[in-house]
Amino acid sequence: MAIKSFEDITDQELLNRFRHQQNNEWLGVLFERYTMLLFGVCMKYLKDEDEARDAVQQVFLKALTELQKYEVSYFKSWVYMIAKNHCLMQLRGKPQKTELHEHTLSSESEIPVEEILEHEWQLNLMESVIPLLNPEQQRCIKLFYLEKKSYQQICAETGFSMLQVKSHIQNGKRNLRILMERKMKRPS
């Protein structure tokens, strides 16, 4: 099958086609969409073009194996976190400490540094308010968004019914948004 331009196909549809057809070309289309984002993230942390290129390849390999084991709902944020965690592990393995500066991203990168930093700031803010949710919402949100588990897997792990899981996730998302907005309004 020859793959042409698939800009009109969503990430989720590409993932579904990959799962149903077991055709890596669909995954290739998806990876191609996020190569520059991942390269930008890796450059931000590693500050070396060759290391960043190698890291992107490692992230793709890890994503390929993980996608065969787990069902991913939000590919972009999931693969972003894989890249970030990979780079942080690389940096932990280096003997010297390096400072991270905003200007380290290549000017050719399509993703502005501000956008990456904003995304990271929002993730950190979200992590800080998750413990404020009630235990059921907290557990379902963590399993669904952080561990990328399906509704069925969450039901099996928690003993909640499907309706309860959906309700805890929906209410947890709403409460997270409210808590994050309150925290942003509060003076530092």
C-alpha positions in Angstrom: 0.0 0.0 0.0 1.4 3.4 -1.0 0.8 6.0 1.6 0.3 9.6 0.4 -0.7 12.7 2.2 -2.9 11.9 5.2 -3.3 15.4 6.8 -7.1 14.9 7.1 -6.8 11.7 9.1 -6.7 12.2 12.9 -4.0 10.7 15.1 -6.6 8.4 16.7 -7.6 7.1 13.3 -4.0 6.4 12.4 -3.6 4.5 15.7 -6.7 2.5 15.0 -5.6 1.6 11.5 -2.2 0.6 12.9 -3.8 -1.6 15.5 -6.3 -3.2 13.2 -4.1 -3.7 10.2 -0.7 -4.2 12.0 0.8 -2.0 9.3 3.8 0.1 10.5 3.3 2.5 7.7 0.4 4.1 9.5 2.6 4.5 12.5 5.2 6.0 10.2 2.7 8.7 9.1 2.0 9.5 12.8 5.7 9.6 13.7 6.4 11.9 10.8 3.8 14.4 12.2 5.7 14.7 15.5 9.3 14.4 14.4 10.0 18.2 14.7 8.2 18.4 18.1 10.3 15.6 19.5 13.5 16.9 18.0 12.7 20.3 19.6 12.1 18.6 23.0 15.3 16.6 22.7 17.3 19.7 21.7 15.9 21.6 24.6 17.2 19.0 27.1 20.3 17.5 25.4 21.6 20.6 23.6 23.4 18.5 21.0 22.0 17.9 17.5 23.4 14.4 17.1 22.3 13.4 20.5 18.8 14.8 19.9 18.5 12.9 16.6 19.6 9.7 18.3 17.1 10.4 21.1 14.2 10.9 18.6 15.0 7.5 17.1 15.1 5.9 20.5 11.8 7.5 21.4 10.2 6.1 18.2 11.6 2.7 19.0 10.2 2.8 22.5 6.8 4.2 21.2 6.7 1.4 18.7 7.1 -1.3 21.3 4.8 0.4 23.8 2.0 0.9 21.3 1.9 -2.8 20.7 1.3 -3.4 24.5 -0.9 -0.4 25.5 -3.8 1.5 24.0 -2.9 5.2 23.8 -5.6 7.8 23.6 -3.7 11.1 23.2 -0.7 10.2 21.1 0.9 13.7 21.0 1.0 14.2 24.7 2.0 10.6 25.3 4.9 10.7 22.8 6.0 14.1 24.2 6.2 12.6 27.7 8.2 9.6 26.4 10.7 12.1 24.8 10.9 14.3 27.9 11.5 11.3 30.2 14.1 9.8 27.8 16.0 13.0 27.7 15.9 13.4 31.5 17.2 9.8 31.9 20.0 10.6 29.5 20.9 13.7 31.5 20.9 11.8 34.7 23.4 9.4 33.2 25.8 12.2 32.4 28.5 13.0 34.9 28.3 16.8 34.4 25.3 18.9 35.2 24.1 21.2 32.4 21.7 24.1 32.7 18.7 24.2 30.4 18.3 27.4 28.5 15.4 28.5 26.3 17.7 29.6 23.5 19.0 26.1 22.9 16.3 25.2 20.4 17.2 25.4 16.8 15.8 28.4 15.0 14.6 26.0 12.3 12.3 24.2 14.8 8.6 24.6 14.1 7.7 24.4 17.7 8.3 27.7 19.6 10.1 27.3 22.9 7.3 29.2 24.7 4.8 26.6 23.5 6.9 23.7 24.9 7.5 25.5 28.2 3.8 26.4 28.5 2.9 22.7 28.0 5.4 21.6 30.5 4.2 24.3 33.0 0.6 23.1 32.6 1.7 19.5 33.2 3.5 20.5 36.3 0.5 22.5 37.5 -1.8 19.5 36.8 0.5 17.2 38.8 0.4 19.6 41.7 -3.5 19.6 41.9 -4.2 15.9 41.2 -3.8 15.1 45.0 -6.6 17.5 45.7 -9.2 15.4 43.9 -11.2 12.8 45.8 -9.5 9.4 45.9 -11.7 7.8 43.3 -11.3 10.6 40.8 -7.6 10.8 41.5 -7.1 7.0 40.9 -9.1 7.0 37.7 -7.5 10.1 36.3 -4.0 8.7 37.0 -4.8 5.3 35.5 -6.4 6.8 32.4 -4.2 9.8 31.6 -0.8 8.9 33.2 -0.8 5.2 32.8 -2.8 5.2 29.5 -5.2 2.5 30.6 -8.5 1.8 28.9 -11.9 2.1 30.7 -12.0 -1.7 30.8 -8.6 -2.0 32.3 -9.5 0.6 35.0 -12.8 -1.3 35.8 -10.8 -4.5 36.2 -8.1 -2.8 38.4 -10.4 -0.7 40.6 -13.6 -2.8 40.8 -15.6 0.3 39.6 -18.4 -0.2 37.1 -17.9 1.3 33.6 -20.4 4.1 34.5 -18.4 4.9 37.7 -15.1 5.0 35.8 -16.5 7.3 33.2 -18.1 9.5 35.8 -14.9 9.7 37.9 -12.8 10.6 34.9 -15.3 13.2 33.6 -15.8 14.8 37.1 -12.1 14.5 37.8 -11.3 16.4 34.5 -13.7 19.1 35.4 -12.4 19.4 39.0 -8.8 19.5 37.7 -9.6 22.4 35.4 -11.3 24.3 38.2 -8.4 23.6 40.6 -5.8 24.6 38.0 -7.7 27.9 37.2 -7.9 28.7 41.0 -4.2 28.0 41.4 -3.3 30.2 38.4 -5.3 33.1 39.9 -3.6 32.9 43.3 -0.6 35.2 43.7 2.7 33.4 44.1 
